Amino acid sequence: MKRWTGKGHTLRMNIYVGNLSFSSTSGDLEELFGEYGQVESAAVISDRETGRSRGFGFVEMASDDDARRAIEELDGAEVGGRNLKVNEARPRR
């Protein structure tokens, strides 16, 4: 389900991935979600001052069907000794 921005563009589903191991990288996210389809972008969010992971990230996939399947399969899955929290990201306020 692509969302219309009103400017002739559509947005792909943005997926929030929480409770990541602090050693997780953007490449790890891309590899994990790549098992479910084409990943457009993957980013682990890091602290601006220390550069250390904040334990969450975002993934954008080419297909919303693949994104929904990844959310369904990965929410609660154990990765790196932690149970992931995976859902559709809420828009920024």
C-alpha positions as protocol buffer text, in pm:
chain_id: "A"
residue {
  index: 1
  type: MET
  ca { x: 0 y: 0 z: 0 }
}
residue {
  index: 2
  type: LYS
  ca { x: 183 y: 307 z: -122 }
}
residue {
  index: 3
  type: ARG
  ca { x: 79 y: 639 z: 20 }
}
residue {
  index: 4
  type: TRP
  ca { x: 27 y: 947 z: -190 }
}
residue {
  index: 5
  type: THR
  ca { x: 227 y: 1251 z: -82 }
}
residue {
  index: 6
  type: GLY
  ca { x: 22 y: 1494 z: -289 }
}
residue {
  index: 7
  type: LYS
  ca { x: 327 y: 1599 z: -491 }
}
residue {
  index: 8
  type: GLY
  ca { x: 319 y: 1329 z: -756 }
}
residue {
  index: 9
  type: HIS
  ca { x: 522 y: 1088 z: -541 }
}
residue {
  index: 10
  type: THR
  ca { x: 434 y: 783 z: -338 }
}
residue {
  index: 11
  type: LEU
  ca { x: 597 y: 667 z: -19 }
}
residue {
  index: 12
  type: ARG
  ca { x: 687 y: 308 z: 50 }
}
residue {
  index: 13
  type: MET
  ca { x: 613 y: 155 z: 386 }
}
residue {
  index: 14
  type: ASN
  ca { x: 869 y: 253 z: 647 }
}
residue {
  index: 15
  type: ILE
  ca { x: 932 y: -24 z: 900 }
}
residue {
  index: 16
  type: TYR
  ca { x: 1045 y: 42 z: 1258 }
}
residue {
  index: 17
  type: VAL
  ca { x: 1280 y: -220 z: 1404 }
}
residue {
  index: 18
  type: GLY
  ca { x: 1336 y: -193 z: 1779 }
}
residue {
  index: 19
  type: ASN
  ca { x: 1524 y: -378 z: 2051 }
}
residue {
  index: 20
  type: LEU
  ca { x: 1824 y: -433 z: 1824 }
}
residue {
  index: 21
  type: SER
  ca { x: 2152 y: -550 z: 1964 }
}
residue {
  index: 22
  type: PHE
  ca { x: 2379 y: -248 z: 2006 }
}
residue {
  index: 23
  type: SER
  ca { x: 2629 y: -420 z: 1775 }
}
residue {
  index: 24
  type: SER
  ca { x: 2375 y: -440 z: 1488 }
}
residue {
  index: 25
  type: THR
  ca { x: 2463 y: -252 z: 1170 }
}
residue {
  index: 26
  type: SER
  ca { x: 2262 y: -118 z: 880 }
}
residue {
  index: 27
  type: GLY
  ca { x: 2408 y: -402 z: 674 }
}
residue {
  index: 28
  type: ASP
  ca { x: 2272 y: -653 z: 924 }
}
residue {
  index: 29
  type: LEU
  ca { x: 1923 y: -503 z: 886 }
}
residue {
  index: 30
  type: GLU
  ca { x: 1949 y: -508 z: 508 }
}
residue {
  index: 31
  type: GLU
  ca { x: 2055 y: -873 z: 512 }
}
residue {
  index: 32
  type: LEU
  ca { x: 1781 y: -975 z: 757 }
}
residue {
  index: 33
  type: PHE
  ca { x: 1499 y: -803 z: 569 }
}
residue {
  index: 34
  type: GLY
  ca { x: 1648 y: -900 z: 232 }
}
residue {
  index: 35
  type: GLU
  ca { x: 1526 y: -1254 z: 300 }
}
residue {
  index: 36
  type: TYR
  ca { x: 1171 y: -1119 z: 250 }
}
residue {
  index: 37
  type: GLY
  ca { x: 1222 y: -903 z: -60 }
}
residue {
  index: 38
  type: GLN
  ca { x: 1412 y: -610 z: -206 }
}
residue {
  index: 39
  type: VAL
  ca { x: 1530 y: -361 z: 56 }
}
residue {
  index: 40
  type: GLU
  ca { x: 1534 y: 1 z: -63 }
}
residue {
  index: 41
  type: SER
  ca { x: 1708 y: 133 z: 249 }
}
residue {
  index: 42
  type: ALA
  ca { x: 1811 y: 15 z: 593 }
}
residue {
  index: 43
  type: ALA
  ca { x: 1953 y: 229 z: 872 }
}
residue {
  index: 44
  type: VAL
  ca { x: 2043 y: 167 z: 1234 }
}
residue {
  index: 45
  type: ILE
  ca { x: 2004 y: 494 z: 1422 }
}
residue {
  index: 46
  type: SER
  ca { x: 2309 y: 606 z: 1616 }
}
residue {
  index: 47
  type: ASP
  ca { x: 2368 y: 863 z: 1887 }
}
residue {
  index: 48
  type: ARG
  ca { x: 2493 y: 1191 z: 1736 }
}
residue {
  index: 49
  type: GLU
  ca { x: 2757 y: 1248 z: 2002 }
}
residue {
  index: 50
  type: THR
  ca { x: 2895 y: 898 z: 2058 }
}
residue {
  index: 51
  type: GLY
  ca { x: 2816 y: 735 z: 1723 }
}
residue {
  index: 52
  type: ARG
  ca { x: 2691 y: 430 z: 1916 }
}
residue {
  index: 53
  type: SER
  ca { x: 2375 y: 247 z: 1810 }
}
residue {
  index: 54
  type: ARG
  ca { x: 2059 y: 357 z: 1988 }
}
residue {
  index: 55
  type: GLY
  ca { x: 1912 y: 6 z: 1954 }
}
residue {
  index: 56
  type: PHE
  ca { x: 1660 y: 76 z: 1678 }
}
residue {
  index: 57
  type: GLY
  ca { x: 1645 y: 137 z: 1306 }
}
residue {
  index: 58
  type: PHE
  ca { x: 1427 y: 172 z: 999 }
}
residue {
  index: 59
  type: VAL
  ca { x: 1389 y: -35 z: 683 }
}
residue {
  index: 60
  type: GLU
  ca { x: 1211 y: 55 z: 362 }
}
residue {
  index: 61
  type: MET
  ca { x: 1120 y: -221 z: 117 }
}
residue {
  index: 62
  type: ALA
  ca { x: 1031 y: -207 z: -253 }
}
residue {
  index: 63
  type: SER
  ca { x: 708 y: -406 z: -206 }
}
residue {
  index: 64
  type: ASP
  ca { x: 452 y: -338 z: 64 }
}
residue {
  index: 65
  type: ASP
  ca { x: 344 y: -704 z: 47 }
}
residue {
  index: 66
  type: ASP
  ca { x: 703 y: -809 z: 124 }
}
residue {
  index: 67
  type: ALA
  ca { x: 720 y: -547 z: 400 }
}
residue {
  index: 68
  type: ARG
  ca { x: 403 y: -677 z: 565 }
}
residue {
  index: 69
  type: ARG
  ca { x: 531 y: -1035 z: 546 }
}
residue {
  index: 70
  type: ALA
  ca { x: 864 y: -931 z: 702 }
}
residue {
  index: 71
  type: ILE
  ca { x: 681 y: -749 z: 984 }
}
residue {
  index: 72
  type: GLU
  ca { x: 464 y: -1053 z: 1048 }
}
residue {
  index: 73
  type: GLU
  ca { x: 759 y: -1294 z: 1051 }
}
residue {
  index: 74
  type: LEU
  ca { x: 1015 y: -1081 z: 1237 }
}
residue {
  index: 75
  type: ASP
  ca { x: 807 y: -914 z: 1510 }
}
residue {
  index: 76
  type: GLY
  ca { x: 909 y: -1096 z: 1827 }
}
residue {
  index: 77
  type: ALA
  ca { x: 1181 y: -1300 z: 1653 }
}
residue {
  index: 78
  type: GLU
  ca { x: 1505 y: -1350 z: 1842 }
}
residue {
  index: 79
  type: VAL
  ca { x: 1800 y: -1191 z: 1664 }
}
residue {
  index: 80
  type: GLY
  ca { x: 2134 y: -1137 z: 1834 }
}
residue {
  index: 81
  type: GLY
  ca { x: 1993 y: -1260 z: 2164 }
}
residue {
  index: 82
  type: ARG
  ca { x: 1712 y: -1004 z: 2166 }
}
residue {
  index: 83
  type: ASN
  ca { x: 1345 y: -1023 z: 2066 }
}
residue {
  index: 84
  type: LEU
  ca { x: 1282 y: -768 z: 1792 }
}
residue {
  index: 85
  type: LYS
  ca { x: 991 y: -525 z: 1792 }
}
residue {
  index: 86
  type: VAL
  ca { x: 894 y: -476 z: 1426 }
}
residue {
  index: 87
  type: ASN
  ca { x: 601 y: -269 z: 1299 }
}
residue {
  index: 88
  type: GLU
  ca { x: 503 y: -4 z: 1049 }
}
residue {
  index: 89
  type: ALA
  ca { x: 673 y: 318 z: 1153 }
}
residue {
  index: 90
  type: ARG
  ca { x: 450 y: 602 z: 1262 }
}
residue {
  index: 91
  type: PRO
  ca { x: 490 y: 928 z: 1072 }
}
residue {
  index: 92
  type: ARG
  ca { x: 700 y: 1198 z: 1235 }
}
residue {
  index: 93
  type: ARG
  ca { x: 506 y: 1472 z: 1405 }
}
